[in-house]
Each structure stands twice: as structure tokens, then as C-alpha cells.
Amino acid sequence: MKFIGPSMAAAIGILMTTAGVDAAANTGKVTDGIRLEAQAASTKVTSGESVVVKGTLTNERAGKLALGTTDPLAGFRVAIVDAKGHPVKMNASGRDLIKLVHRSKQQLAPGEKIEQSLWLSSLYDLKKPGKYTVTMSHEVASTSGLGTEVVKSNTVMVWVVRKKS
């Protein structure tokens, strides 16, 4: 497991999507032989502290898994929704870092996995106290070899609480 700060975020290409949050068990979803699991480092953080979520993508297929045309870490995408169901927007730092994403073709062997911890509070405005739900996704090649599909993770919840005075 590797933790990165905002200066390294560009190397993993964190992107926000506005897709709805899917309610699922906290074990990660398996889609077409691929498991994507999200885990919050802490489910309760004080406003201004780091919100960190780890994504683990595992190839449970019998053969190699092509990760589309993206670097395996750059392929992680994040959807964050507040308690009112509104998508949380990427902040200026996140938008600047996204422009530096490196892309290359990658594969995972059967049973192989990649893990990445994402410092979401460095890229999104998560200072307002409240409940946030986070879902990750990753683009992979379809089993037919024609095109790509998006694998979604389980949903994790993070509570941001006010600083004590």
C-alpha cells in the first residue's frame, strides 16, 4: 500500500465522474471477472484533515486483463456525493493536476492486483462537515476484446465533522 500526497496525484490521474453512487456491500464488486474494492482509511475525519480512500483492482479472470489505454493507476476514477445527493466538484488543485496524467497500455496477470491510496481532500472540497459517499471506477478492456467497460467499486461513507473549538 502506498500513500501519496497532492504533488504525486498527477501520476495516478484522479478524475471525478458525476455518475450516481451505487449502494453495494463493502467487499468490492466483481464485474466480468474483475474486482474493484474501495476502503476508507478512516470513516470519520475532522474538517481540514485528509480524506484517504484506497482502491484495489484485482484480475479474477483466467487470462490477462488489459487496462484499456490507461496507466493502471491513472485509470482510477472517483465519484463523491454529499448527503444531499450532489456531486462534489474537484478543486483548483485537482483540475491542475489532472492535466498532467501519463497514459500507457498496461496489463494485469491472473490474480494480480494494483492498489492505490488517493488523498481525495487534496483534490476535492471536503471541508464542509457532513456525510460523503465515495465510489471508485476503473476502465478495463472487455472480455470480447472489443472496446472497454467500466468496473465500479463498492461505496464507502466518510463523515467529516467540525473542528472542536
DSSP file (Angstrom, degrees, kcal/mol; ACC not computed):
  #  RESIDUE AA STRUCTURE BP1 BP2  ACC     N-H-->O    O-->H-N    N-H-->O    O-->H-N    TCO  KAPPA ALPHA  PHI   PSI    X-CA   Y-CA   Z-CA
    1    1 A M              0   0    0      0, 0.0     2,-0.4     0, 0.0   115,-0.1   0.000 360.0 360.0 360.0 138.4    0.0    0.0    0.0
    2    2 A K        -     0   0    0    113,-0.1   115,-1.4     2,-0.0     2,-0.4  -0.992 360.0-153.3-131.8 131.0    1.3    3.4   -0.9
    3    3 A F  B     -a  117   0A   0     -2,-0.4     2,-0.3   113,-0.1   115,-0.1  -0.864  16.2-169.2-102.6 136.9    0.1    6.8    0.2
    4    4 A I        -     0   0    0    113,-0.6   115,-0.2    -2,-0.4    -2,-0.0  -0.912  10.1-143.0-124.6 152.9    0.6    9.8   -2.0
    5    5 A G    >>  -     0   0    0     -2,-0.3     3,-1.4   113,-0.1     4,-0.7  -0.406  43.6 -82.9-101.2-177.2    0.2   13.5   -1.4
    6    6 A P  G >4 S+     0   0    0      0, 0.0     3,-0.6     0, 0.0     4,-0.5   0.798 123.9  62.9 -60.9 -30.0   -1.0   16.1   -3.8
    7    7 A S  G 34 S+     0   0    0      1,-0.2     3,-0.2     2,-0.1     4,-0.1   0.755 110.5  39.8 -68.4 -21.3    2.3   16.5   -5.5
    8    8 A M  G X4 S+     0   0    0     -3,-1.4     3,-1.3     1,-0.1     4,-0.5   0.493  88.6  94.6-101.0  -5.9    2.1   12.9   -6.7
    9    9 A A  G XX>S+     0   0    0     -4,-0.7     3,-1.5    -3,-0.6     4,-0.9   0.821  75.4  63.7 -60.6 -32.4   -1.6   12.9   -7.6
   10   10 A A  G 345S+     0   0    0     -4,-0.5     3,-0.5     1,-0.3    92,-0.5   0.836  93.3  63.6 -61.2 -31.2   -0.9   13.7  -11.2
   11   11 A A  G <45S+     0   0    0     -3,-1.3    -1,-0.3     1,-0.2    -2,-0.2   0.724 108.6  40.1 -67.1 -20.3    0.9   10.4  -11.7
   12   12 A I  T <45S-     0   0    0     -3,-1.5    64,-0.4    -4,-0.5    -1,-0.2   0.497 100.7-134.2-109.5  -4.5   -2.3    8.5  -10.9
   13   13 A G  T  <5 -     0   0    0     -4,-0.9     2,-0.4    -3,-0.5    -3,-0.2   0.935  20.0-160.0  59.8  56.7   -4.7   10.6  -12.8
   14   14 A I      < -     0   0    0     -5,-0.6     2,-0.4    63,-0.1    63,-0.2  -0.575  14.9-177.1 -72.1 124.7   -7.5   11.0  -10.3
   15   15 A L  E     -e   77   0B   0     61,-0.7    63,-3.5    -2,-0.4     2,-0.4  -0.931  20.3-133.7-123.3 146.6  -10.7   12.0  -12.2
   16   16 A M  E     -e   78   0B   0     -2,-0.4     2,-0.3    61,-0.2    63,-0.2  -0.834  18.5-167.7 -98.9 138.4  -14.1   12.8  -10.9
   17   17 A T        -     0   0    0     61,-1.7    63,-0.4    -2,-0.4    60,-0.0  -0.841  20.6-142.6-115.1 160.1  -17.2   11.4  -12.5
   18   18 A T        +     0   0    0     -2,-0.3     3,-0.1    61,-0.1    61,-0.1   0.202  55.1 132.1-106.4  15.7  -20.8   12.5  -11.9
   19   19 A A        -     0   0    0      1,-0.1    -2,-0.1     3,-0.0     3,-0.1  -0.305  65.9 -95.7 -64.5 151.9  -22.3    9.1  -12.0
   20   20 A G        -     0   0    0      1,-0.1     2,-0.4    67,-0.0    -1,-0.1  -0.249  41.1-102.1 -65.8 156.7  -24.7    8.2   -9.2
   21   21 A V        -     0   0    0     -3,-0.1     2,-0.5    64,-0.1    -1,-0.1  -0.699  31.4-140.9 -85.0 129.5  -23.4    6.3   -6.2
   22   22 A D        -     0   0    0     -2,-0.4     2,-0.6   131,-0.2   133,-0.1  -0.799  12.6-131.3 -92.9 124.2  -24.3    2.6   -6.3
   23   23 A A        +     0   0    0     -2,-0.5     2,-0.3   131,-0.1   131,-0.0  -0.656  47.4 148.3 -77.5 117.7  -25.3    1.1   -2.9
   24   24 A A        -     0   0    0     -2,-0.6   131,-0.4   131,-0.1     5,-0.1  -0.931  51.2 -81.0-145.1 166.0  -23.3   -2.1   -2.5
   25   25 A A    >   -     0   0    0     -2,-0.3     3,-0.8     1,-0.1     2,-0.4  -0.270  45.5-111.6 -64.9 158.1  -21.7   -4.2    0.1
   26   26 A N  T 3  S+     0   0    0      1,-0.2    -1,-0.1   128,-0.1     3,-0.0  -0.086  99.2  85.8 -86.9  37.3  -18.3   -3.1    1.4
   27   27 A T  T 3  S-     0   0    0     -2,-0.4    -1,-0.2     1,-0.1    10,-0.0   0.388  99.4-103.1-113.2   1.0  -16.4   -6.1   -0.2
   28   28 A G    <   -     0   0    0     -3,-0.8     2,-0.3    10,-0.1     9,-0.3   0.209  36.7 -93.4  85.9 146.4  -15.9   -4.7   -3.6
   29   29 A K  E     -B   36   0A   0      7,-1.5     7,-1.8   123,-0.3     2,-0.6  -0.688  23.5-143.9 -96.0 147.4  -17.8   -5.6   -6.7
   30   30 A V  E     +B   35   0A   0     -2,-0.3     2,-0.5     5,-0.2     5,-0.2  -0.962  22.1 176.7-108.9 122.2  -16.9   -8.3   -9.2
   31   31 A T  E >  S-B   34   0A   0      3,-2.9     3,-1.0    -2,-0.6    -2,-0.0  -0.976  70.2 -24.8-127.0 115.5  -17.8   -7.5  -12.8
   32   32 A D  T 3  S-     0   0    0     -2,-0.5    -1,-0.1     1,-0.3     3,-0.1   0.865 129.9 -43.5  52.8  42.1  -16.9   -9.8  -15.6
   33   33 A G  T 3  S+     0   0    0      1,-0.2    27,-2.7    27,-0.1    28,-0.5   0.650 117.5 109.0  81.7  15.7  -14.0  -11.4  -13.5
   34   34 A I  E <   -BC  31  59A   0     -3,-1.0    -3,-2.9    25,-0.2     2,-0.5  -0.991  50.8-158.4-128.2 130.0  -12.7   -8.1  -12.2
   35   35 A R  E     -BC  30  58A   0     23,-2.5    23,-2.9    -2,-0.4     2,-0.5  -0.913   7.3-175.3-109.6 132.4  -12.9   -6.9   -8.6
   36   36 A L  E     -BC  29  57A   0     -7,-1.8    -7,-1.5    -2,-0.5   118,-0.5  -0.978   9.4-176.4-125.3 117.6  -12.7   -3.3   -7.6
   37   37 A E  E     - C   0  56A   0     19,-2.5    19,-2.5    -2,-0.5     2,-0.4  -0.934  10.1-160.6-117.8 135.6  -12.7   -2.6   -3.9
   38   38 A A  E     - C   0  55A   0     -2,-0.4     2,-0.4    17,-0.2    17,-0.2  -0.926  10.0-178.5-112.4 140.5  -12.7    0.8   -2.2
   39   39 A Q  E     - C   0  54A   0     15,-2.1    15,-3.4    -2,-0.4     2,-0.4  -0.993  21.2-137.1-139.2 129.6  -11.7    1.3    1.5
   40   40 A A  E     - C   0  53A   0     -2,-0.4    13,-0.2    13,-0.2     3,-0.2  -0.704  10.7-142.1 -83.4 135.6  -11.7    4.5    3.5
   41   41 A A  S    S+     0   0    0     11,-2.9     2,-0.3    -2,-0.4    -1,-0.1   0.862  93.0   5.2 -62.3 -34.9   -8.6    4.9    5.7
   42   42 A S        -     0   0    0     10,-0.5    -1,-0.3    -3,-0.0    10,-0.2  -0.979  60.6-152.7-148.2 137.4  -10.9    6.4    8.3
   43   43 A T  S    S+     0   0    0     -2,-0.3   116,-2.9     1,-0.2     2,-0.4   0.509  89.0  47.5 -89.5  -3.2  -14.7    6.7    8.2
   44   44 A K  E     +f  159   0B   0    114,-0.2     2,-0.3   116,-0.0   116,-0.2  -0.962  67.5 166.5-139.3 120.3  -14.7    9.8   10.4
   45   45 A V  E     -f  160   0B   0    114,-2.7   116,-2.8    -2,-0.4     2,-0.3  -0.946  35.4-113.8-131.6 152.7  -12.3   12.8    9.9
   46   46 A T  E >   -f  161   0B   0     -2,-0.3     3,-2.8   114,-0.2   116,-0.2  -0.639  50.5 -87.1 -83.1 142.5  -12.2   16.3   11.3
   47   47 A S  T 3  S+     0   0    0    114,-3.2    80,-0.1    -2,-0.3    -1,-0.1  -0.217 118.4  25.6 -49.1 130.1  -12.8   19.1    8.8
   48   48 A G  T 3  S+     0   0    0      1,-0.4    -1,-0.3    78,-0.3     2,-0.1   0.173  97.9 112.9  96.3 -16.1   -9.5   20.0    7.2
   49   49 A E  S <  S-     0   0    0     -3,-2.8    -1,-0.4     1,-0.1     2,-0.2  -0.394  79.0 -83.0 -82.7 166.8   -7.9   16.6    7.7
   50   50 A S        -     0   0    0     -2,-0.1     2,-0.7    -3,-0.1    -1,-0.1  -0.503  30.7-152.5 -74.0 132.9   -7.0   14.2    4.9
   51   51 A V        -     0   0    0     -2,-0.2    69,-1.3    -3,-0.1    70,-1.1  -0.941  22.9-175.5-101.2 114.4   -9.8   12.0    3.4
   52   52 A V  E     - D   0 119A   0     -2,-0.7   -11,-2.9    67,-0.2   -10,-0.5  -0.950  11.0-178.7-119.8 129.1   -7.9    9.0    2.1
   53   53 A V  E     -CD  40 118A   0     65,-2.0    65,-3.1    -2,-0.5     2,-0.5  -0.994  15.3-147.1-127.2 132.5   -9.6    6.1    0.1
   54   54 A K  E     -CD  39 117A   0    -15,-3.4   -15,-2.1    -2,-0.4     2,-0.4  -0.842   9.2-159.4-100.4 132.2   -7.7    3.1   -1.1
   55   55 A G  E     -CD  38 116A   0     61,-3.0    61,-2.2    -2,-0.5     2,-0.5  -0.921   4.7-169.1-108.8 136.3   -8.7    1.4   -4.4
   56   56 A T  E     -CD  37 115A   0    -19,-2.5   -19,-2.5    -2,-0.4     2,-0.5  -0.979   1.4-168.1-126.8 118.7   -7.8   -2.2   -5.1
   57   57 A L  E     -CD  36 114A   0     57,-2.5    57,-2.2    -2,-0.5     2,-0.4  -0.931  10.6-172.8-107.1 122.0   -8.3   -3.6   -8.6
   58   58 A T  E     -CD  35 113A   0    -23,-2.9   -23,-2.5    -2,-0.5     2,-0.8  -0.956  22.1-137.7-121.7 132.7   -7.9   -7.4   -8.9
   59   59 A N  E     +C   34   0A   0     53,-2.5    52,-2.8    -2,-0.4   -25,-0.2  -0.789  27.8 168.0 -86.2 108.1   -7.9   -9.6  -12.1
   60   60 A E        +     0   0    0    -27,-2.7   -26,-0.2    -2,-0.8    -1,-0.1   0.221  43.1 110.1-103.3  11.9  -10.0  -12.6  -11.2
   61   61 A R  S    S-     0   0    0    -28,-0.5    50,-0.2     2,-0.2     4,-0.1  -0.369  78.7-120.3 -78.9 164.9  -10.2  -13.7  -14.9
   62   62 A A  S    S+     0   0    0     48,-0.1     2,-0.2    -2,-0.1    -1,-0.1   0.738  94.5  40.9 -76.4 -23.4   -8.3  -16.8  -16.2
   63   63 A G  S    S-     0   0    0      1,-0.2    -2,-0.2    46,-0.1    45,-0.1  -0.545 104.6 -61.5-116.7-178.0   -6.3  -14.7  -18.6
   64   64 A K        -     0   0    0     -2,-0.2     2,-0.6    45,-0.1    45,-0.2  -0.276  44.9-137.4 -63.8 149.7   -4.5  -11.3  -18.7
   65   65 A L  E     -J  108   0C   0     43,-2.8    43,-2.3    -4,-0.1     2,-0.4  -0.951   9.5-149.1-113.4 116.7   -6.6   -8.2  -18.2
   66   66 A A  E     -J  107   0C   0     -2,-0.6    75,-3.2    41,-0.2     2,-0.5  -0.707   6.2-147.4 -84.1 133.6   -5.9   -5.2  -20.4
   67   67 A L    >   -     0   0    0     39,-2.6     3,-1.7    -2,-0.4    72,-0.1  -0.277  39.6-112.5 -96.0  47.7   -6.5   -1.9  -18.7
   68   68 A G  T 3   -     0   0    0     -2,-0.5    38,-0.4     1,-0.2    -1,-0.3  -0.335  66.9 -43.9  60.6-136.5   -7.6   -0.1  -21.8
   69   69 A T  T 3  S+     0   0    0     36,-0.1     2,-0.3    -3,-0.1    -1,-0.2   0.064 111.1 101.6-114.5  22.2   -5.1    2.5  -22.9
   70   70 A T  S <  S-     0   0    0     -3,-1.7    36,-0.4    33,-0.2    33,-0.2  -0.800  81.1-103.9-110.6 151.6   -4.5    4.0  -19.4
   71   71 A D     >  -     0   0    0     31,-0.5     4,-1.5    -2,-0.3     3,-0.1  -0.453  43.4-115.3 -57.3 140.1   -1.8    3.6  -16.9
   72   72 A P  T  4 S+     0   0    0      0, 0.0     4,-0.2     0, 0.0    -1,-0.1   0.853 115.7  40.6 -56.8 -35.9   -3.2    1.2  -14.3
   73   73 A L  T >4 S+     0   0    0      1,-0.2     3,-1.1     2,-0.2   -61,-0.1   0.825 110.6  57.1 -81.1 -31.0   -3.1    3.9  -11.6
   74   74 A A  T 34 S+     0   0    0      1,-0.2    -1,-0.2   -63,-0.2   -62,-0.1   0.714  95.3  69.6 -69.8 -18.5   -4.3    6.7  -13.9
   75   75 A G  T 3< S+     0   0    0     -4,-1.5    64,-0.6    -5,-0.1     2,-0.2   0.634  71.7 106.1 -76.6 -14.0   -7.4    4.6  -14.6
   76   76 A F  E <   - G   0 138B   0     -3,-1.1   -61,-0.7   -64,-0.4     2,-0.3  -0.501  50.3-174.2 -68.6 131.0   -8.9    5.0  -11.1
   77   77 A R  E     -eG  15 137B   0     60,-2.8    60,-2.0    -2,-0.2     2,-0.4  -0.909   8.6-149.8-124.3 154.9  -11.8    7.5  -11.2
   78   78 A V  E     -eG  16 136B   0    -63,-3.5   -61,-1.7    -2,-0.3     2,-0.5  -0.979   9.8-166.9-131.3 135.6  -13.7    8.8   -8.2
   79   79 A A  E     - G   0 135B   0     56,-2.8    56,-2.3    -2,-0.4     2,-0.4  -0.992  12.7-172.9-118.3 123.9  -17.3    9.9   -7.7
   80   80 A I  E     - G   0 134B   0     -2,-0.5     8,-2.9   -63,-0.4     2,-0.4  -0.969   1.8-175.6-120.0 131.3  -18.0   11.8   -4.5
   81   81 A V  E     -HG  87 133B   0     52,-2.3    52,-2.6    -2,-0.4     2,-0.0  -0.980  16.6-136.2-127.5 137.0  -21.6   12.7   -3.5
   82   82 A D  E >   - G   0 132B   0      4,-2.7     3,-2.2    -2,-0.4    50,-0.2  -0.239  40.5 -88.0 -83.5 179.4  -22.6   14.8   -0.4
   83   83 A A  T 3  S+     0   0    0     48,-0.7    49,-0.1     1,-0.3    -1,-0.1   0.728 127.7  55.6 -61.8 -23.5  -25.5   14.0    1.9
   84   84 A K  T 3  S-     0   0    0     47,-0.1    -1,-0.3     2,-0.1    -2,-0.0   0.414 120.9-106.3 -89.5   1.6  -28.0   15.9   -0.3
   85   85 A G  S <  S+     0   0    0     -3,-2.2    -2,-0.1     1,-0.3   -64,-0.1   0.577  74.4 139.2  86.3   9.4  -27.0   13.7   -3.3
   86   86 A H        -     0   0    0      1,-0.1    -4,-2.7     0, 0.0    -1,-0.3  -0.717  57.5-113.9 -89.5 135.4  -25.0   16.5   -5.0
   87   87 A P  B     -H   81   0B   0      0, 0.0     2,-0.5     0, 0.0    -6,-0.3  -0.413  28.1-125.6 -63.5 140.8  -21.7   15.6   -6.7
   88   88 A V        -     0   0    0     -8,-2.9    -8,-0.4    -2,-0.1     2,-0.2  -0.784  27.8-131.7 -89.5 129.1  -18.7   17.2   -5.1
   89   89 A K        -     0   0    0     -2,-0.5    36,-1.3    36,-0.1     2,-0.2  -0.473  17.8-106.0 -85.1 151.6  -16.6   19.1   -7.5
   90   90 A M  B     -K  124   0D   0     34,-0.2    34,-0.3    -2,-0.2    -1,-0.1  -0.491  38.0-126.7 -69.8 141.3  -12.9   18.9   -8.0
   91   91 A N     >  -     0   0    0     32,-3.2     4,-2.3    -2,-0.2     5,-0.2  -0.238  31.9 -90.8 -82.8 178.5  -11.0   21.9   -6.6
   92   92 A A  H  > S+     0   0    0      1,-0.2     4,-2.2     2,-0.2     5,-0.2   0.874 126.3  53.1 -59.9 -40.1   -8.5   24.1   -8.5
   93   93 A S  H  > S+     0   0    0      1,-0.2     4,-2.4     2,-0.2    -1,-0.2   0.919 109.8  48.4 -62.0 -43.6   -5.5   21.9   -7.4
   94   94 A G  H  > S+     0   0    0     29,-0.3     4,-2.0     1,-0.2    -2,-0.2   0.908 110.6  50.3 -63.4 -42.5   -7.2   18.8   -8.7
   95   95 A R  H  X S+     0   0    0     -4,-2.3     4,-0.7     1,-0.2    -1,-0.2   0.878 112.2  48.2 -64.4 -37.2   -8.1   20.4  -12.0
   96   96 A D  H >< S+     0   0    0     -4,-2.2     3,-0.7    -5,-0.2     4,-0.2   0.911 112.1  48.4 -68.3 -42.3   -4.5   21.5  -12.5
   97   97 A L  H >< S+     0   0    0     -4,-2.4     3,-1.9     1,-0.2    -2,-0.2   0.841 100.7  65.1 -67.9 -33.4   -3.1   18.1  -11.6
   98   98 A I  H >< S+     0   0    0     -4,-2.0     3,-1.3     1,-0.3    -1,-0.2   0.790  90.8  65.9 -60.3 -28.9   -5.4   16.2  -13.9
   99   99 A K  T << S+     0   0    0     -3,-0.7    -1,-0.3    -4,-0.7    -2,-0.2   0.649  95.6  58.4 -68.2 -14.6   -3.8   17.9  -16.9
  100  100 A L  T <  S+     0   0    0     -3,-1.9    -1,-0.3    -4,-0.2    -2,-0.2   0.230  72.4 142.5-101.7  13.4   -0.5   16.1  -16.2
  101  101 A V    <   -     0   0    0     -3,-1.3     2,-0.4     1,-0.1   -90,-0.1  -0.309  40.8-145.8 -62.9 132.5   -1.8   12.5  -16.5
  102  102 A H        -     0   0    0    -92,-0.5   -31,-0.5   -91,-0.1     2,-0.4  -0.839  16.4-163.6 -96.6 134.1    0.5   10.0  -18.1
  103  103 A R        +     0   0    0     -2,-0.4     2,-0.3   -33,-0.2   -33,-0.2  -0.958  20.0 147.9-124.5 139.7   -1.1    7.2  -20.1
  104  104 A S        -     0   0    0     -2,-0.4     2,-0.4     2,-0.0    -2,-0.0  -0.965  50.4 -89.8-157.5 162.5    0.3    3.9  -21.4
  105  105 A K        +     0   0    0     -2,-0.3     2,-0.3   -34,-0.1   -36,-0.1  -0.641  49.8 175.2 -82.2 132.1   -1.1    0.4  -22.1
  106  106 A Q        -     0   0    0    -36,-0.4   -39,-2.6   -38,-0.4     2,-0.3  -0.923  15.1-159.8-135.4 158.6   -0.9   -1.9  -19.2
  107  107 A Q  E     -J   66   0C   0     -2,-0.3     2,-0.4   -41,-0.2   -41,-0.2  -0.970   9.1-146.2-136.8 153.6   -2.0   -5.5  -18.3
  108  108 A L  E     -J   65   0C   0    -43,-2.3   -43,-2.8    -2,-0.3     3,-0.1  -0.983  20.5-133.3-117.5 132.2   -2.6   -7.5  -15.1
  109  109 A A    >   -     0   0    0     -2,-0.4     3,-2.2   -45,-0.2   -50,-0.3  -0.340  48.5 -70.2 -72.8 161.9   -1.9  -11.2  -15.0
  110  110 A P  T 3  S+     0   0    0      0, 0.0   -50,-0.2     0, 0.0    -1,-0.2  -0.321 124.9  11.3 -54.5 132.1   -4.5  -13.6  -13.5
  111  111 A G  T 3  S+     0   0    0    -52,-2.8     2,-0.1     1,-0.3   -51,-0.1   0.251  99.0 128.6  82.1 -12.7   -4.7  -13.0   -9.7
  112  112 A E    <   -     0   0    0     -3,-2.2   -53,-2.5   -53,-0.1     2,-0.3  -0.436  36.4-173.3 -75.9 149.8   -2.6   -9.8  -10.0
  113  113 A K  E     - D   0  58A   0    -55,-0.2     2,-0.4    -2,-0.1   -55,-0.2  -0.969  18.1-147.2-141.2 158.0   -3.8   -6.6   -8.3
  114  114 A I  E     - D   0  57A   0    -57,-2.2   -57,-2.5    -2,-0.3     2,-0.4  -0.965  14.9-165.7-122.0 143.9   -3.0   -3.0   -8.1
  115  115 A E  E     + D   0  56A   0     -2,-0.4     2,-0.3   -59,-0.2   -59,-0.2  -0.974   9.1 173.8-128.7 143.0   -3.6   -0.8   -5.1
  116  116 A Q  E     - D   0  55A   0    -61,-2.2   -61,-3.0    -2,-0.4     2,-0.5  -0.953  21.5-146.2-150.3 131.3   -3.6    2.9   -4.7
  117  117 A S  E     -aD   3  54A   0   -115,-1.4  -113,-0.6    -2,-0.3     2,-0.5  -0.850  20.4-154.9 -95.5 130.0   -4.5    5.3   -1.9
  118  118 A L  E     - D   0  53A   0    -65,-3.1   -65,-2.0    -2,-0.5     2,-1.5  -0.911  13.7-143.5-112.4 127.0   -5.9    8.5   -3.1
  119  119 A W  E >   + D   0  52A   0     -2,-0.5     3,-1.5   -67,-0.2     4,-0.4  -0.654  27.4 174.8 -86.2  82.0   -5.8   11.7   -1.0
  120  120 A L  G >>  +     0   0    0     -2,-1.5     4,-2.2   -69,-1.3     3,-1.5   0.813  69.6  64.4 -64.4 -32.9   -9.2   13.0   -2.0
  121  121 A S  G 34 S+     0   0    0    -70,-1.1     5,-0.3     1,-0.3    -1,-0.3   0.682  97.4  58.6 -67.9 -15.3   -9.2   16.0    0.3
  122  122 A S  G <4 S+     0   0    0     -3,-1.5    -1,-0.3   -71,-0.3    -2,-0.2   0.675 117.8  30.3 -81.1 -17.9   -6.3   17.4   -1.7
  123  123 A L  T <4 S+     0   0    0     -3,-1.5   -32,-3.2    -4,-0.4     2,-0.3   0.592 119.6  47.0-116.7 -17.8   -8.3   17.4   -4.9
  124  124 A Y  B  < S-K   90   0D   0     -4,-2.2     2,-1.3   -34,-0.3   -34,-0.2  -0.899  85.5-106.7-127.6 155.1  -11.9   17.9   -3.8
  125  125 A D        +     0   0    0    -36,-1.3     3,-0.2    -2,-0.3   -36,-0.1  -0.689  55.1 148.3 -83.1  95.3  -13.6   20.4   -1.5
  126  126 A L        +     0   0    0     -2,-1.3   -78,-0.3    -5,-0.3    -1,-0.2  -0.048  36.5 102.4-117.9  28.5  -14.4   18.1    1.5
  127  127 A K        +     0   0    0    -80,-0.1    -1,-0.1   -79,-0.1   -78,-0.1   0.744  54.0  95.2 -84.7 -24.7  -14.0   20.6    4.3
  128  128 A K  S    S-     0   0    0     -3,-0.2    32,-0.2     1,-0.1   -80,-0.0  -0.527  85.7-113.2 -70.6 125.3  -17.8   21.1    4.9
  129  129 A P  S    S+     0   0    0      0, 0.0     2,-0.3     0, 0.0    32,-0.2  -0.268  70.1  82.8 -58.1 143.2  -19.0   18.9    7.7
  130  130 A G  E    S- I   0 160B   0     30,-2.4    30,-3.0    -4,-0.1     2,-0.4  -0.888  79.5 -52.9 150.3-177.8  -21.3   16.1    6.6
  131  131 A K  E     - I   0 159B   0     -2,-0.3   -48,-0.7    28,-0.2     2,-0.4  -0.757  45.9-174.0 -93.2 133.4  -21.6   12.7    5.1
  132  132 A Y  E     -GI  82 158B   0     26,-2.8    26,-3.0    -2,-0.4     2,-0.4  -0.981  11.0-152.8-125.4 139.4  -19.9   11.9    1.8
  133  133 A T  E     -GI  81 157B   0    -52,-2.6   -52,-2.3    -2,-0.4     2,-0.4  -0.928  11.3-161.7-111.7 140.6  -20.1    8.7   -0.2
  134  134 A V  E     +GI  80 156B   0     22,-3.0    22,-2.5    -2,-0.4     2,-0.4  -0.976  10.2 179.2-126.1 129.3  -17.3    7.7   -2.4
  135  135 A T  E     -GI  79 155B   0    -56,-2.3   -56,-2.8    -2,-0.4     2,-0.3  -0.994  12.7-154.4-127.2 136.9  -17.4    5.2   -5.3
  136  136 A M  E     -G   78   0B   0     18,-0.6    17,-2.8    -2,-0.4     2,-0.3  -0.734  10.6-175.1-105.6 158.0  -14.4    4.3   -7.5
  137  137 A S  E     -GI  77 152B   0    -60,-2.0   -60,-2.8    -2,-0.3     2,-0.3  -0.965   6.7-163.9-144.7 162.6  -14.4    3.1  -11.0
  138  138 A H  E     -GI  76 151B   0     13,-1.9    13,-2.7    -2,-0.3     2,-0.4  -0.982  20.2-127.2-149.7 135.3  -11.7    1.8  -13.5
  139  139 A E  E     + I   0 150B   0    -64,-0.6     2,-0.3    -2,-0.3    11,-0.2  -0.701  35.8 169.0 -85.2 132.8  -11.8    1.4  -17.2
  140  140 A V  E     - I   0 149B   0      9,-2.8     9,-2.9    -2,-0.4   -73,-0.3  -0.912  40.2 -89.5-136.8 163.8  -10.7   -2.1  -18.5
  141  141 A A  E     - I   0 148B   0    -75,-3.2     7,-0.3    -2,-0.3   -75,-0.1  -0.505  47.4-113.3 -72.3 143.0  -10.8   -4.0  -21.8
  142  142 A S    >   -     0   0    0      5,-1.9     3,-1.4    -2,-0.2   -76,-0.1  -0.350  23.8-112.8 -72.4 159.1  -14.0   -6.0  -22.3
  143  143 A T  T 3  S+     0   0    0      1,-0.3    -1,-0.1     2,-0.1    -2,-0.1   0.788 117.2  60.7 -64.8 -26.2  -13.7   -9.8  -22.4
  144  144 A S  T 3  S-     0   0    0      2,-0.2    -1,-0.3     1,-0.1     3,-0.1   0.680 108.8-125.6 -72.5 -15.7  -14.6   -9.8  -26.1
  145  145 A G  S <  S+     0   0    0     -3,-1.4     2,-0.7     1,-0.2    -2,-0.1   0.443  78.1 114.5  83.5  -1.3  -11.5   -7.7  -26.8
  146  146 A L  S    S-     0   0    0     -5,-0.0    -2,-0.2     2,-0.0    -1,-0.2  -0.893  81.7 -35.9-107.1 107.3  -13.7   -5.1  -28.5
  147  147 A G  S    S-     0   0    0     -2,-0.7    -5,-1.9    -3,-0.1     2,-0.3  -0.285  78.6 -74.8  81.9-166.8  -13.8   -1.8  -26.6
  148  148 A T  E     - I   0 141B   0     -7,-0.3     2,-0.3   -81,-0.1    -7,-0.2  -0.827  28.5-154.9-129.4 166.2  -13.8   -1.2  -22.9
  149  149 A E  E     - I   0 140B   0     -9,-2.9    -9,-2.8    -2,-0.3     2,-0.5  -0.938  20.5-121.4-136.5 161.2  -16.0   -1.4  -19.9
  150  150 A V  E     - I   0 139B   0     -2,-0.3     2,-0.5   -11,-0.2   -11,-0.2  -0.920  18.4-155.1-109.6 126.7  -16.1    0.4  -16.6
  151  151 A V  E     - I   0 138B   0    -13,-2.7   -13,-1.9    -2,-0.5     2,-0.3  -0.860  12.7-153.3 -99.1 131.3  -15.9   -1.6  -13.4
  152  152 A K  E     - I   0 137B   0     -2,-0.5  -116,-0.4   -15,-0.2  -123,-0.3  -0.788   4.6-138.8-107.4 150.2  -17.4    0.1  -10.3
  153  153 A S  E     -     0   0B   0    -17,-2.8  -116,-0.2    -2,-0.3  -131,-0.2  -0.305  32.4 -84.4 -90.3 177.2  -16.4   -0.4   -6.6
  154  154 A N  E     -     0   0B   0   -118,-0.5   -18,-0.6    -2,-0.1     2,-0.4  -0.286  53.6-102.9 -66.3 168.4  -18.5   -0.7   -3.5
  155  155 A T  E     - I   0 135B   0   -131,-0.4     2,-0.4  -130,-0.2   -20,-0.2  -0.849  32.8-162.3-101.4 134.5  -19.5    2.5   -1.9
  156  156 A V  E     - I   0 134B   0    -22,-2.5   -22,-3.0    -2,-0.4     2,-0.4  -0.897   8.8-142.1-114.3 148.9  -17.7    3.9    1.2
  157  157 A M  E     - I   0 133B   0     -2,-0.4     2,-0.4   -24,-0.2   -24,-0.2  -0.900  14.0-172.6-112.0 137.4  -19.0    6.5    3.5
  158  158 A V  E     - I   0 132B   0    -26,-3.0   -26,-2.8    -2,-0.4     2,-0.5  -0.998  10.8-152.0-128.7 129.8  -16.9    9.2    5.2
  159  159 A W  E     -fI  44 131B   0   -116,-2.9  -114,-2.7    -2,-0.4     2,-0.6  -0.894   4.9-158.7-100.5 125.9  -18.2   11.6    7.8
  160  160 A V  E     -fI  45 130B   0    -30,-3.0   -30,-2.4    -2,-0.5     2,-0.3  -0.927  16.7-166.3-102.4 122.4  -16.5   15.0    8.0
  161  161 A V  E     -f   46   0B   0   -116,-2.8  -114,-3.2    -2,-0.6     3,-0.1  -0.748  25.1 -94.0-110.9 156.9  -17.1   16.5   11.5
  162  162 A R        -     0   0    0     -2,-0.3     2,-0.2  -116,-0.2    -1,-0.1  -0.299  42.7-104.7 -65.6 148.2  -16.5   20.1   12.7
  163  163 A K        -     0   0    0   -117,-0.1     2,-0.4     1,-0.1    -1,-0.1  -0.509  37.5-115.5 -67.5 140.3  -13.2   21.0   14.4
  164  164 A K              0   0    0     -2,-0.2    -1,-0.1     1,-0.1  -118,-0.0  -0.648 360.0 360.0 -78.8 135.2  -13.6   21.3   18.2
  165  165 A S              0   0    0     -2,-0.4    -1,-0.1    -3,-0.0    -2,-0.0   0.451 360.0 360.0 -84.1 360.0  -13.0   24.9   19.3
